[in-house]
Amino acid sequence: QVQLVESGGGLVQAGGSLRLSCAASGISSHINTMGWFRQPPGKQRELVASITRMEGTSYADSVKGRFTISRDNAKNTVYLQMNSLKPEDTAVYYCKAGRYGDLQFGYWGQGTQVTVSS
């Protein structure tokens, strides 16, 4: 059974930092493509960052230079380091593990709230 558990969300002032964690079980985060998505209230969910089996990374233009996705294979955990946070980063952040080598189909975590105050 695949389970993804996010943690690390919270309230932070603009310019601050947070690190989100996604602990995976029933799946290997270093084999599957992993991604972080976010969904602001009333808006569509969007891909923020991804990391592939070959450790290639991709970022949404809105977070390039500020966010970093990484993984710890020993802990089977994926991270999203978020620096220089802006109010527009406020959203529920979701971890997703791809099922077939990409993120079209896969498994979702429960989400963690990130709120950035101005």
PDB file as gemmi writes it, atoms N, CA and C in Angstrom:
CRYST1    1.000    1.000    1.000  90.00  90.00  90.00 P 1                      
ATOM      1  N   GLN A   1       0.850  -1.181   0.000  1.00  0.00           N  
ATOM      2  CA  GLN A   1       0.000   0.000   0.000  1.00  0.00           C  
ATOM      3  C   GLN A   1       0.891   1.239   0.000  1.00  0.00           C  
ATOM      4  N   VAL A   2       0.628   2.130  -0.932  1.00  0.00           N  
ATOM      5  CA  VAL A   2       1.405   3.348  -1.059  1.00  0.00           C  
ATOM      6  C   VAL A   2       0.844   4.413  -0.139  1.00  0.00           C  
ATOM      7  N   GLN A   3       1.722   5.057   0.583  1.00  0.00           N  
ATOM      8  CA  GLN A   3       1.320   6.149   1.442  1.00  0.00           C  
ATOM      9  C   GLN A   3       2.356   7.257   1.366  1.00  0.00           C  
ATOM     10  N   LEU A   4       1.887   8.480   1.202  1.00  0.00           N  
ATOM     11  CA  LEU A   4       2.736   9.660   1.183  1.00  0.00           C  
ATOM     12  C   LEU A   4       2.250  10.602   2.267  1.00  0.00           C  
ATOM     13  N   VAL A   5       3.140  11.013   3.137  1.00  0.00           N  
ATOM     14  CA  VAL A   5       2.776  11.861   4.255  1.00  0.00           C  
ATOM     15  C   VAL A   5       3.618  13.122   4.210  1.00  0.00           C  
ATOM     16  N   GLU A   6       2.957  14.252   3.992  1.00  0.00           N  
ATOM     17  CA  GLU A   6       3.639  15.542   3.963  1.00  0.00           C  
ATOM     18  C   GLU A   6       3.697  16.142   5.360  1.00  0.00           C  
ATOM     19  N   SER A   7       4.717  16.927   5.581  1.00  0.00           N  
ATOM     20  CA  SER A   7       4.844  17.681   6.814  1.00  0.00           C  
ATOM     21  C   SER A   7       5.696  18.908   6.553  1.00  0.00           C  
ATOM     22  N   GLY A   8       5.704  19.830   7.494  1.00  0.00           N  
ATOM     23  CA  GLY A   8       6.550  21.000   7.406  1.00  0.00           C  
ATOM     24  C   GLY A   8       5.844  22.280   7.034  1.00  0.00           C  
ATOM     25  N   GLY A   9       4.571  22.208   6.705  1.00  0.00           N  
ATOM     26  CA  GLY A   9       3.838  23.410   6.388  1.00  0.00           C  
ATOM     27  C   GLY A   9       3.586  24.249   7.624  1.00  0.00           C  
ATOM     28  N   GLY A  10       3.132  25.464   7.389  1.00  0.00           N  
ATOM     29  CA  GLY A  10       2.849  26.356   8.493  1.00  0.00           C  
ATOM     30  C   GLY A  10       2.718  27.782   8.035  1.00  0.00           C  
ATOM     31  N   LEU A  11       2.759  28.676   8.999  1.00  0.00           N  
ATOM     32  CA  LEU A  11       2.650  30.109   8.754  1.00  0.00           C  
ATOM     33  C   LEU A  11       4.032  30.739   8.822  1.00  0.00           C  
ATOM     34  N   VAL A  12       4.358  31.525   7.813  1.00  0.00           N  
ATOM     35  CA  VAL A  12       5.663  32.178   7.755  1.00  0.00           C  
ATOM     36  C   VAL A  12       5.490  33.568   7.152  1.00  0.00           C  
ATOM     37  N   GLN A  13       6.336  34.482   7.562  1.00  0.00           N  
ATOM     38  CA  GLN A  13       6.308  35.825   6.997  1.00  0.00           C  
ATOM     39  C   GLN A  13       6.987  35.857   5.634  1.00  0.00           C  
ATOM     40  N   ALA A  14       6.580  36.807   4.814  1.00  0.00           N  
ATOM     41  CA  ALA A  14       7.212  36.980   3.512  1.00  0.00           C  
ATOM     42  C   ALA A  14       8.719  37.128   3.671  1.00  0.00           C  
ATOM     43  N   GLY A  15       9.453  36.455   2.800  1.00  0.00           N  
ATOM     44  CA  GLY A  15      10.902  36.445   2.878  1.00  0.00           C  
ATOM     45  C   GLY A  15      11.470  35.303   3.681  1.00  0.00           C  
ATOM     46  N   GLY A  16      10.619  34.594   4.389  1.00  0.00           N  
ATOM     47  CA  GLY A  16      11.060  33.484   5.205  1.00  0.00           C  
ATOM     48  C   GLY A  16      11.193  32.202   4.423  1.00  0.00           C  
ATOM     49  N   SER A  17      11.496  31.130   5.139  1.00  0.00           N  
ATOM     50  CA  SER A  17      11.740  29.835   4.523  1.00  0.00           C  
ATOM     51  C   SER A  17      10.985  28.730   5.242  1.00  0.00           C  
ATOM     52  N   LEU A  18      10.656  27.701   4.502  1.00  0.00           N  
ATOM     53  CA  LEU A  18      10.089  26.478   5.035  1.00  0.00           C  
ATOM     54  C   LEU A  18      10.660  25.305   4.256  1.00  0.00           C  
ATOM     55  N   ARG A  19      10.737  24.164   4.907  1.00  0.00           N  
ATOM     56  CA  ARG A  19      11.098  22.930   4.224  1.00  0.00           C  
ATOM     57  C   ARG A  19       9.987  21.913   4.399  1.00  0.00           C  
ATOM     58  N   LEU A  20       9.410  21.507   3.281  1.00  0.00           N  
ATOM     59  CA  LEU A  20       8.383  20.485   3.288  1.00  0.00           C  
ATOM     60  C   LEU A  20       9.017  19.117   3.115  1.00  0.00           C  
ATOM     61  N   SER A  21       8.453  18.132   3.785  1.00  0.00           N  
ATOM     62  CA  SER A  21       8.920  16.760   3.675  1.00  0.00           C  
ATOM     63  C   SER A  21       7.786  15.868   3.201  1.00  0.00           C  
ATOM     64  N   CYS A  22       8.128  14.875   2.416  1.00  0.00           N  
ATOM     65  CA  CYS A  22       7.175  13.877   1.945  1.00  0.00           C  
ATOM     66  C   CYS A  22       7.779  12.510   2.190  1.00  0.00           C  
ATOM     67  N   ALA A  23       7.291  11.842   3.210  1.00  0.00           N  
ATOM     68  CA  ALA A  23       7.772  10.515   3.553  1.00  0.00           C  
ATOM     69  C   ALA A  23       6.948   9.465   2.824  1.00  0.00           C  
ATOM     70  N   ALA A  24       7.620   8.630   2.060  1.00  0.00           N  
ATOM     71  CA  ALA A  24       6.947   7.634   1.234  1.00  0.00           C  
ATOM     72  C   ALA A  24       7.082   6.244   1.828  1.00  0.00           C  
ATOM     73  N   SER A  25       6.040   5.468   1.697  1.00  0.00           N  
ATOM     74  CA  SER A  25       6.066   4.059   2.053  1.00  0.00           C  
ATOM     75  C   SER A  25       5.310   3.274   0.994  1.00  0.00           C  
ATOM     76  N   GLY A  26       5.735   2.038   0.778  1.00  0.00           N  
ATOM     77  CA  GLY A  26       5.131   1.224  -0.255  1.00  0.00           C  
ATOM     78  C   GLY A  26       5.578   1.584  -1.661  1.00  0.00           C  
ATOM     79  N   ILE A  27       6.543   2.471  -1.768  1.00  0.00           N  
ATOM     80  CA  ILE A  27       7.060   2.933  -3.043  1.00  0.00           C  
ATOM     81  C   ILE A  27       8.451   3.492  -2.800  1.00  0.00           C  
ATOM     82  N   SER A  28       9.294   3.465  -3.814  1.00  0.00           N  
ATOM     83  CA  SER A  28      10.658   3.968  -3.689  1.00  0.00           C  
ATOM     84  C   SER A  28      10.756   5.318  -4.367  1.00  0.00           C  
ATOM     85  N   SER A  29      11.029   6.336  -3.592  1.00  0.00           N  
ATOM     86  CA  SER A  29      11.067   7.691  -4.128  1.00  0.00           C  
ATOM     87  C   SER A  29      12.229   7.905  -5.079  1.00  0.00           C  
ATOM     88  N   HIS A  30      13.249   7.072  -5.018  1.00  0.00           N  
ATOM     89  CA  HIS A  30      14.379   7.210  -5.928  1.00  0.00           C  
ATOM     90  C   HIS A  30      14.147   6.479  -7.244  1.00  0.00           C  
ATOM     91  N   ILE A  31      13.102   5.691  -7.333  1.00  0.00           N  
ATOM     92  CA  ILE A  31      12.748   4.999  -8.567  1.00  0.00           C  
ATOM     93  C   ILE A  31      11.626   5.730  -9.286  1.00  0.00           C  
ATOM     94  N   ASN A  32      10.630   6.123  -8.551  1.00  0.00           N  
ATOM     95  CA  ASN A  32       9.503   6.840  -9.122  1.00  0.00           C  
ATOM     96  C   ASN A  32       9.795   8.332  -9.257  1.00  0.00           C  
ATOM     97  N   THR A  33       9.224   8.917 -10.288  1.00  0.00           N  
ATOM     98  CA  THR A  33       9.233  10.367 -10.383  1.00  0.00           C  
ATOM     99  C   THR A  33       8.366  10.936  -9.264  1.00  0.00           C  
ATOM    100  N   MET A  34       8.884  11.932  -8.590  1.00  0.00           N  
ATOM    101  CA  MET A  34       8.181  12.565  -7.489  1.00  0.00           C  
ATOM    102  C   MET A  34       7.956  14.034  -7.813  1.00  0.00           C  
ATOM    103  N   GLY A  35       6.866  14.556  -7.331  1.00  0.00           N  
ATOM    104  CA  GLY A  35       6.571  15.949  -7.590  1.00  0.00           C  
ATOM    105  C   GLY A  35       5.881  16.625  -6.430  1.00  0.00           C  
ATOM    106  N   TRP A  36       6.027  17.931  -6.396  1.00  0.00           N  
ATOM    107  CA  TRP A  36       5.285  18.779  -5.484  1.00  0.00           C  
ATOM    108  C   TRP A  36       4.327  19.638  -6.297  1.00  0.00           C  
ATOM    109  N   PHE A  37       3.079  19.621  -5.894  1.00  0.00           N  
ATOM    110  CA  PHE A  37       2.037  20.452  -6.477  1.00  0.00           C  
ATOM    111  C   PHE A  37       1.526  21.411  -5.412  1.00  0.00           C  
ATOM    112  N   ARG A  38       0.868  22.461  -5.854  1.00  0.00           N  
ATOM    113  CA  ARG A  38       0.204  23.341  -4.913  1.00  0.00           C  
ATOM    114  C   ARG A  38      -1.127  23.812  -5.479  1.00  0.00           C  
ATOM    115  N   GLN A  39      -2.041  24.127  -4.583  1.00  0.00           N  
ATOM    116  CA  GLN A  39      -3.363  24.573  -4.975  1.00  0.00           C  
ATOM    117  C   GLN A  39      -3.810  25.710  -4.064  1.00  0.00           C  
ATOM    118  N   PRO A  40      -3.726  26.943  -4.562  1.00  0.00           N  
ATOM    119  CA  PRO A  40      -4.276  28.061  -3.791  1.00  0.00           C  
ATOM    120  C   PRO A  40      -5.793  27.948  -3.719  1.00  0.00           C  
ATOM    121  N   PRO A  41      -6.410  28.563  -2.728  1.00  0.00           N  
ATOM    122  CA  PRO A  41      -7.872  28.511  -2.619  1.00  0.00           C  
ATOM    123  C   PRO A  41      -8.551  29.034  -3.876  1.00  0.00           C  
ATOM    124  N   GLY A  42      -9.483  28.258  -4.409  1.00  0.00           N  
ATOM    125  CA  GLY A  42     -10.237  28.667  -5.578  1.00  0.00           C  
ATOM    126  C   GLY A  42      -9.491  28.593  -6.893  1.00  0.00           C  
ATOM    127  N   LYS A  43      -8.275  28.051  -6.887  1.00  0.00           N  
ATOM    128  CA  LYS A  43      -7.489  27.971  -8.102  1.00  0.00           C  
ATOM    129  C   LYS A  43      -7.134  26.528  -8.436  1.00  0.00           C  
ATOM    130  N   GLN A  44      -6.668  26.331  -9.657  1.00  0.00           N  
ATOM    131  CA  GLN A  44      -6.316  25.002 -10.131  1.00  0.00           C  
ATOM    132  C   GLN A  44      -4.998  24.540  -9.533  1.00  0.00           C  
ATOM    133  N   ARG A  45      -4.907  23.257  -9.290  1.00  0.00           N  
ATOM    134  CA  ARG A  45      -3.667  22.687  -8.794  1.00  0.00           C  
ATOM    135  C   ARG A  45      -2.593  22.756  -9.875  1.00  0.00           C  
ATOM    136  N   GLU A  46      -1.383  23.114  -9.483  1.00  0.00           N  
ATOM    137  CA  GLU A  46      -0.299  23.264 -10.435  1.00  0.00           C  
ATOM    138  C   GLU A  46       0.954  22.549  -9.946  1.00  0.00           C  
ATOM    139  N   LEU A  47       1.741  22.098 -10.901  1.00  0.00           N  
ATOM    140  CA  LEU A  47       3.011  21.463 -10.589  1.00  0.00           C  
ATOM    141  C   LEU A  47       4.034  22.526 -10.226  1.00  0.00           C  
ATOM    142  N   VAL A  48       4.685  22.339  -9.098  1.00  0.00           N  
ATOM    143  CA  VAL A  48       5.695  23.267  -8.618  1.00  0.00           C  
ATOM    144  C   VAL A  48       7.101  22.785  -8.962  1.00  0.00           C  
ATOM    145  N   ALA A  49       7.372  21.518  -8.688  1.00  0.00           N  
ATOM    146  CA  ALA A  49       8.700  20.964  -8.911  1.00  0.00           C  
ATOM    147  C   ALA A  49       8.610  19.459  -9.041  1.00  0.00           C  
ATOM    148  N   SER A  50       9.550  18.869  -9.748  1.00  0.00           N  
ATOM    149  CA  SER A  50       9.594  17.421  -9.898  1.00  0.00           C  
ATOM    150  C   SER A  50      11.032  16.947  -9.908  1.00  0.00           C  
ATOM    151  N   ILE A  51      11.203  15.687  -9.558  1.00  0.00           N  
ATOM    152  CA  ILE A  51      12.510  15.053  -9.605  1.00  0.00           C  
ATOM    153  C   ILE A  51      12.319  13.649 -10.153  1.00  0.00           C  
ATOM    154  N   THR A  52      13.138  13.284 -11.133  1.00  0.00           N  
ATOM    155  CA  THR A  52      12.984  12.014 -11.830  1.00  0.00           C  
ATOM    156  C   THR A  52      13.870  10.938 -11.238  1.00  0.00           C  
ATOM    157  N   ARG A  53      13.702   9.724 -11.758  1.00  0.00           N  
ATOM    158  CA  ARG A  53      14.524   8.598 -11.360  1.00  0.00           C  
ATOM    159  C   ARG A  53      16.004   8.886 -11.589  1.00  0.00           C  
ATOM    160  N   MET A  54      16.311   9.621 -12.646  1.00  0.00           N  
ATOM    161  CA  MET A  54      17.683   9.979 -12.963  1.00  0.00           C  
ATOM    162  C   MET A  54      18.111  11.286 -12.321  1.00  0.00           C  
ATOM    163  N   GLU A  55      17.324  11.764 -11.388  1.00  0.00           N  
ATOM    164  CA  GLU A  55      17.607  12.956 -10.591  1.00  0.00           C  
ATOM    165  C   GLU A  55      17.549  14.255 -11.385  1.00  0.00           C  
ATOM    166  N   GLY A  56      16.891  14.217 -12.520  1.00  0.00           N  
ATOM    167  CA  GLY A  56      16.621  15.457 -13.202  1.00  0.00           C  
ATOM    168  C   GLY A  56      15.537  16.231 -12.477  1.00  0.00           C  
ATOM    169  N   THR A  57      15.684  17.530 -12.411  1.00  0.00           N  
ATOM    170  CA  THR A  57      14.720  18.367 -11.704  1.00  0.00           C  
ATOM    171  C   THR A  57      14.123  19.405 -12.631  1.00  0.00           C  
ATOM    172  N   SER A  58      12.877  19.757 -12.350  1.00  0.00           N  
ATOM    173  CA  SER A  58      12.180  20.794 -13.100  1.00  0.00           C  
ATOM    174  C   SER A  58      11.401  21.651 -12.126  1.00  0.00           C  
ATOM    175  N   TYR A  59      11.245  22.927 -12.479  1.00  0.00           N  
ATOM    176  CA  TYR A  59      10.556  23.871 -11.614  1.00  0.00           C  
ATOM    177  C   TYR A  59       9.618  24.746 -12.416  1.00  0.00           C  
ATOM    178  N   ALA A  60       8.519  25.111 -11.789  1.00  0.00           N  
ATOM    179  CA  ALA A  60       7.667  26.128 -12.365  1.00  0.00           C  
ATOM    180  C   ALA A  60       8.416  27.451 -12.400  1.00  0.00           C  
ATOM    181  N   ASP A  61       8.136  28.254 -13.418  1.00  0.00           N  
ATOM    182  CA  ASP A  61       8.828  29.534 -13.553  1.00  0.00           C  
ATOM    183  C   ASP A  61       8.669  30.410 -12.310  1.00  0.00           C  
ATOM    184  N   SER A  62       7.527  30.307 -11.662  1.00  0.00           N  
ATOM    185  CA  SER A  62       7.234  31.157 -10.524  1.00  0.00           C  
ATOM    186  C   SER A  62       8.099  30.867  -9.299  1.00  0.00           C  
ATOM    187  N   VAL A  63       8.740  29.701  -9.263  1.00  0.00           N  
ATOM    188  CA  VAL A  63       9.528  29.331  -8.089  1.00  0.00           C  
ATOM    189  C   VAL A  63      11.001  29.109  -8.403  1.00  0.00           C  
ATOM    190  N   LYS A  64      11.400  29.227  -9.652  1.00  0.00           N  
ATOM    191  CA  LYS A  64      12.797  29.020 -10.019  1.00  0.00           C  
ATOM    192  C   LYS A  64      13.702  29.974  -9.252  1.00  0.00           C  
ATOM    193  N   GLY A  65      14.776  29.424  -8.732  1.00  0.00           N  
ATOM    194  CA  GLY A  65      15.719  30.212  -7.965  1.00  0.00           C  
ATOM    195  C   GLY A  65      15.361  30.356  -6.505  1.00  0.00           C  
ATOM    196  N   ARG A  66      14.139  29.975  -6.128  1.00  0.00           N  
ATOM    197  CA  ARG A  66      13.701  30.088  -4.743  1.00  0.00           C  
ATOM    198  C   ARG A  66      13.438  28.734  -4.094  1.00  0.00           C  
ATOM    199  N   PHE A  67      12.915  27.787  -4.866  1.00  0.00           N  
ATOM    200  CA  PHE A  67      12.575  26.468  -4.344  1.00  0.00           C  
ATOM    201  C   PHE A  67      13.565  25.432  -4.857  1.00  0.00           C  
ATOM    202  N   THR A  68      13.816  24.424  -4.047  1.00  0.00           N  
ATOM    203  CA  THR A  68      14.688  23.328  -4.436  1.00  0.00           C  
ATOM    204  C   THR A  68      14.060  22.006  -4.021  1.00  0.00           C  
ATOM    205  N   ILE A  69      13.911  21.101  -4.970  1.00  0.00           N  
ATOM    206  CA  ILE A  69      13.423  19.764  -4.668  1.00  0.00           C  
ATOM    207  C   ILE A  69      14.619  18.832  -4.526  1.00  0.00           C  
ATOM    208  N   SER A  70      14.556  17.948  -3.564  1.00  0.00           N  
ATOM    209  CA  SER A  70      15.639  17.008  -3.326  1.00  0.00           C  
ATOM    210  C   SER A  70      15.073  15.747  -2.689  1.00  0.00           C  
ATOM    211  N   ARG A  71      15.911  14.753  -2.533  1.00  0.00           N  
ATOM    212  CA  ARG A  71      15.457  13.519  -1.904  1.00  0.00           C  
ATOM    213  C   ARG A  71      16.569  12.890  -1.093  1.00  0.00           C  
ATOM    214  N   ASP A  72      16.167  12.117  -0.111  1.00  0.00           N  
ATOM    215  CA  ASP A  72      17.067  11.333   0.719  1.00  0.00           C  
ATOM    216  C   ASP A  72      16.657   9.884   0.527  1.00  0.00           C  
ATOM    217  N   ASN A  73      17.435   9.139  -0.242  1.00  0.00           N  
ATOM    218  CA  ASN A  73      17.061   7.771  -0.571  1.00  0.00           C  
ATOM    219  C   ASN A  73      17.018   6.869   0.657  1.00  0.00           C  
ATOM    220  N   ALA A  74      17.928   7.083   1.589  1.00  0.00           N  
ATOM    221  CA  ALA A  74      17.964   6.256   2.785  1.00  0.00           C  
ATOM    222  C   ALA A  74      16.693   6.413   3.607  1.00  0.00           C  
ATOM    223  N   LYS A  75      16.147   7.617   3.625  1.00  0.00           N  
ATOM    224  CA  LYS A  75      14.927   7.884   4.373  1.00  0.00           C  
ATOM    225  C   LYS A  75      13.671   7.761   3.522  1.00  0.00           C  
ATOM    226  N   ASN A  76      13.854   7.528   2.218  1.00  0.00           N  
ATOM    227  CA  ASN A  76      12.733   7.434   1.288  1.00  0.00           C  
ATOM    228  C   ASN A  76      11.829   8.657   1.418  1.00  0.00           C  
ATOM    229  N   THR A  77      12.462   9.807   1.422  1.00  0.00           N  
ATOM    230  CA  THR A  77      11.776  11.066   1.658  1.00  0.00           C  
ATOM    231  C   THR A  77      12.179  12.086   0.610  1.00  0.00           C  
ATOM    232  N   VAL A  78      11.211  12.851   0.150  1.00  0.00           N  
ATOM    233  CA  VAL A  78      11.429  13.941  -0.791  1.00  0.00           C  
ATOM    234  C   VAL A  78      11.167  15.255  -0.073  1.00  0.00           C  
ATOM    235  N   TYR A  79      11.969  16.257  -0.383  1.00  0.00           N  
ATOM    236  CA  TYR A  79      11.874  17.547   0.276  1.00  0.00           C  
ATOM    237  C   TYR A  79      11.611  18.654  -0.728  1.00  0.00           C  
ATOM    238  N   LEU A  80      11.017  19.701  -0.236  1.00  0.00           N  
ATOM    239  CA  LEU A  80      10.903  20.936  -0.999  1.00  0.00           C  
ATOM    240  C   LEU A  80      11.362  22.072  -0.097  1.00  0.00           C  
ATOM    241  N   GLN A  81      12.555  22.574  -0.366  1.00  0.00           N  
ATOM    242  CA  GLN A  81      13.076  23.718   0.360  1.00  0.00           C  
ATOM    243  C   GLN A  81      12.547  24.982  -0.300  1.00  0.00           C  
ATOM    244  N   MET A  82      11.858  25.793   0.462  1.00  0.00           N  
ATOM    245  CA  MET A  82      11.227  26.997  -0.054  1.00  0.00           C  
ATOM    246  C   MET A  82      11.851  28.210   0.629  1.00  0.00           C  
ATOM    247  N   ASN A  83      12.536  29.023  -0.149  1.00  0.00           N  
ATOM    248  CA  ASN A  83      13.176  30.229   0.352  1.00  0.00           C  
ATOM    249  C   ASN A  83      12.534  31.460  -0.266  1.00  0.00           C  
ATOM    250  N   SER A  84      12.784  32.596   0.355  1.00  0.00           N  
ATOM    251  CA  SER A  84      12.260  33.871  -0.144  1.00  0.00           C  
ATOM    252  C   SER A  84      10.770  33.781  -0.449  1.00  0.00           C  
ATOM    253  N   LEU A  85      10.029  33.260   0.490  1.00  0.00           N  
ATOM    254  CA  LEU A  85       8.609  33.020   0.274  1.00  0.00           C  
ATOM    255  C   LEU A  85       7.833  34.319   0.090  1.00  0.00           C  
ATOM    256  N   LYS A  86       6.841  34.236  -0.774  1.00  0.00           N  
ATOM    257  CA  LYS A  86       5.988  35.364  -1.109  1.00  0.00           C  
ATOM    258  C   LYS A  86       4.545  35.032  -0.749  1.00  0.00           C  
ATOM    259  N   PRO A  87       3.717  36.040  -0.509  1.00  0.00           N  
ATOM    260  CA  PRO A  87       2.304  35.758  -0.222  1.00  0.00           C  
ATOM    261  C   PRO A  87       1.632  34.911  -1.301  1.00  0.00           C  
ATOM    262  N   GLU A  88       2.018  35.076  -2.550  1.00  0.00           N  
ATOM    263  CA  GLU A  88       1.430  34.295  -3.624  1.00  0.00           C  
ATOM    264  C   GLU A  88       1.822  32.825  -3.602  1.00  0.00           C  
ATOM    265  N   ASP A  89       2.752  32.451  -2.728  1.00  0.00           N  
ATOM    266  CA  ASP A  89       3.083  31.045  -2.534  1.00  0.00           C  
ATOM    267  C   ASP A  89       2.093  30.343  -1.611  1.00  0.00           C  
ATOM    268  N   THR A  90       1.201  31.090  -1.007  1.00  0.00           N  
ATOM    269  CA  THR A  90       0.211  30.514  -0.106  1.00  0.00           C  
ATOM    270  C   THR A  90      -0.660  29.505  -0.844  1.00  0.00           C  
ATOM    271  N   ALA A  91      -0.727  28.296  -0.328  1.00  0.00           N  
ATOM    272  CA  ALA A  91      -1.472  27.222  -0.971  1.00  0.00           C  
ATOM    273  C   ALA A  91      -1.392  25.974  -0.107  1.00  0.00           C  
ATOM    274  N   VAL A  92      -2.200  24.996  -0.468  1.00  0.00           N  
ATOM    275  CA  VAL A  92      -2.007  23.655   0.053  1.00  0.00           C  
ATOM    276  C   VAL A  92      -1.024  22.954  -0.871  1.00  0.00           C  
ATOM    277  N   TYR A  93       0.024  22.422  -0.301  1.00  0.00           N  
ATOM    278  CA  TYR A  93       1.063  21.751  -1.068  1.00  0.00           C  
ATOM    279  C   TYR A  93       0.898  20.238  -0.955  1.00  0.00           C  
ATOM    280  N   TYR A  94       0.931  19.570  -2.104  1.00  0.00           N  
ATOM    281  CA  TYR A  94       0.726  18.134  -2.181  1.00  0.00           C  
ATOM    282  C   TYR A  94       1.937  17.441  -2.778  1.00  0.00           C  
ATOM    283  N   CYS A  95       2.282  16.323  -2.217  1.00  0.00           N  
ATOM    284  CA  CYS A  95       3.299  15.448  -2.758  1.00  0.00           C  
ATOM    285  C   CYS A  95       2.631  14.394  -3.638  1.00  0.00           C  
ATOM    286  N   LYS A  96       3.276  14.049  -4.757  1.00  0.00           N  
ATOM    287  CA  LYS A  96       2.745  13.016  -5.644  1.00  0.00           C  
ATOM    288  C   LYS A  96       3.860  12.108  -6.127  1.00  0.00           C  
ATOM    289  N   ALA A  97       3.588  10.816  -6.110  1.00  0.00           N  
ATOM    290  CA  ALA A  97       4.499   9.822  -6.653  1.00  0.00           C  
ATOM    291  C   ALA A  97       3.925   9.292  -7.953  1.00  0.00           C  
ATOM    292  N   GLY A  98       4.683   9.406  -9.028  1.00  0.00           N  
ATOM    293  CA  GLY A  98       4.242   8.896 -10.309  1.00  0.00           C  
ATOM    294  C   GLY A  98       4.177   7.385 -10.317  1.00  0.00           C  
ATOM    295  N   ARG A  99       3.215   6.862 -11.068  1.00  0.00           N  
ATOM    296  CA  ARG A  99       3.006   5.421 -11.105  1.00  0.00           C  
ATOM    297  C   ARG A  99       3.660   4.769 -12.312  1.00  0.00           C  
ATOM    298  N   TYR A 100       3.744   5.476 -13.436  1.00  0.00           N  
ATOM    299  CA  TYR A 100       4.242   4.900 -14.683  1.00  0.00           C  
ATOM    300  C   TYR A 100       5.403   5.682 -15.272  1.00  0.00           C  
ATOM    301  N   GLY A 101       6.228   6.250 -14.434  1.00  0.00           N  
ATOM    302  CA  GLY A 101       7.409   6.959 -14.897  1.00  0.00           C  
ATOM    303  C   GLY A 101       7.238   8.451 -15.077  1.00  0.00           C  
ATOM    304  N   ASP A 102       6.016   8.935 -14.954  1.00  0.00           N  
ATOM    305  CA  ASP A 102       5.774  10.370 -14.958  1.00  0.00           C  
ATOM    306  C   ASP A 102       4.702  10.671 -13.921  1.00  0.00           C  
ATOM    307  N   LEU A 103       4.176  11.885 -13.920  1.00  0.00           N  
ATOM    308  CA  LEU A 103       3.240  12.299 -12.878  1.00  0.00           C  
ATOM    309  C   LEU A 103       1.795  12.372 -13.347  1.00  0.00           C  
ATOM    310  N   GLN A 104       1.507  11.856 -14.533  1.00  0.00           N  
ATOM    311  CA  GLN A 104       0.131  11.874 -15.013  1.00  0.00           C  
ATOM    312  C   GLN A 104      -0.777  11.046 -14.108  1.00  0.00           C  
ATOM    313  N   PHE A 105      -0.317   9.874 -13.740  1.00  0.00           N  
ATOM    314  CA  PHE A 105      -1.037   9.010 -12.817  1.00  0.00           C  
ATOM    315  C   PHE A 105      -0.130   8.708 -11.644  1.00  0.00           C  
ATOM    316  N   GLY A 106      -0.713   8.604 -10.470  1.00  0.00           N  
ATOM    317  CA  GLY A 106       0.102   8.293  -9.323  1.00  0.00           C  
ATOM    318  C   GLY A 106      -0.654   8.392  -8.025  1.00  0.00           C  
ATOM    319  N   TYR A 107       0.109   8.621  -6.980  1.00  0.00           N  
ATOM    320  CA  TYR A 107      -0.420   8.619  -5.629  1.00  0.00           C  
ATOM    321  C   TYR A 107      -0.197   9.976  -4.982  1.00  0.00           C  
ATOM    322  N   TRP A 108      -1.207  10.448  -4.280  1.00  0.00           N  
ATOM    323  CA  TRP A 108      -1.166  11.755  -3.645  1.00  0.00           C  
ATOM    324  C   TRP A 108      -1.022  11.650  -2.138  1.00  0.00           C  
ATOM    325  N   GLY A 109      -0.302  12.603  -1.585  1.00  0.00           N  
ATOM    326  CA  GLY A 109      -0.313  12.794  -0.151  1.00  0.00           C  
ATOM    327  C   GLY A 109      -1.537  13.584   0.265  1.00  0.00           C  
ATOM    328  N   GLN A 110      -1.667  13.799   1.561  1.00  0.00           N  
ATOM    329  CA  GLN A 110      -2.863  14.465   2.086  1.00  0.00           C  
ATOM    330  C   GLN A 110      -2.810  15.980   1.965  1.00  0.00           C  
ATOM    331  N   GLY A 111      -1.644  16.522   1.740  1.00  0.00           N  
ATOM    332  CA  GLY A 111      -1.474  17.952   1.617  1.00  0.00           C  
ATOM    333  C   GLY A 111      -1.073  18.605   2.923  1.00  0.00           C  
ATOM    334  N   THR A 112      -0.344  19.697   2.804  1.00  0.00           N  
ATOM    335  CA  THR A 112       0.039  20.490   3.962  1.00  0.00           C  
ATOM    336  C   THR A 112      -0.100  21.966   3.617  1.00  0.00           C  
ATOM    337  N   GLN A 113      -0.669  22.717   4.542  1.00  0.00           N  
ATOM    338  CA  GLN A 113      -0.966  24.122   4.297  1.00  0.00           C  
ATOM    339  C   GLN A 113       0.272  24.978   4.501  1.00  0.00           C  
ATOM    340  N   VAL A 114       0.540  25.840   3.525  1.00  0.00           N  
ATOM    341  CA  VAL A 114       1.583  26.850   3.628  1.00  0.00           C  
ATOM    342  C   VAL A 114       0.928  28.213   3.496  1.00  0.00           C  
ATOM    343  N   THR A 115       1.109  29.048   4.496  1.00  0.00           N  
ATOM    344  CA  THR A 115       0.551  30.386   4.479  1.00  0.00           C  
ATOM    345  C   THR A 115       1.677  31.393   4.667  1.00  0.00           C  
ATOM    346  N   VAL A 116       1.783  32.318   3.734  1.00  0.00           N  
ATOM    347  CA  VAL A 116       2.826  33.340   3.776  1.00  0.00           C  
ATOM    348  C   VAL A 116       2.157  34.688   3.982  1.00  0.00           C  
ATOM    349  N   SER A 117       2.470  35.331   5.069  1.00  0.00           N  
ATOM    350  CA  SER A 117       1.885  36.621   5.388  1.00  0.00           C  
ATOM    351  C   SER A 117       2.731  37.746   4.823  1.00  0.00           C  
ATOM    352  N   SER A 118       2.083  38.844   4.467  1.00  0.00           N  
ATOM    353  CA  SER A 118       2.778  39.989   3.897  1.00  0.00           C  
ATOM    354  C   SER A 118       3.280  40.925   4.973  1.00  0.00           C  
TER     355      SER A 118                                                      
END                                                                             
